[in-house]
Amino acid sequence: MVDEGRGYASSRPWEDKGGRAVGTVLATAIAAGVIVYILRRSRAEEVEEPSGQLARLARDWASSDSVEAGREFVMDKIVPELKPALLSALSEIEDIVDQAFRRIEKNIKKL
């Protein structure tokens, strides 16, 4: 009989029954990940935090003249046109909520 593919040279070491090779590969990967995390975190402490950069960018953008002009346009032109539609939608939502509460009260009284 010929042993085809069952010798050590052709088998894969991570498929052994003991799991020792799998554990070694996994431990190495975890150790590498921890080292990369520590290195990145140490570099991040030296640089300004991304949230601080984003807040500074938003503050600078919000105080610009173009944003102020856009805000005035929205408040002067768009909001007065949307106001009746928003009030109508709010009224409909109020009616739906009132009906739901009435149904809930009836169901509670039936218990």
Secondary structure, 3 states (H helix, E strand, C coil): CCCCCCCCCCCCHHHCCCCHHHHHHHHHHHHHHHHHHHHHHHHHHHCCCHHHHHHHHHHHHHCCHHHHHHHHHHHHHHHHHHHHHHHHHHHHHHHHHHHHHHHHHHHHHHC
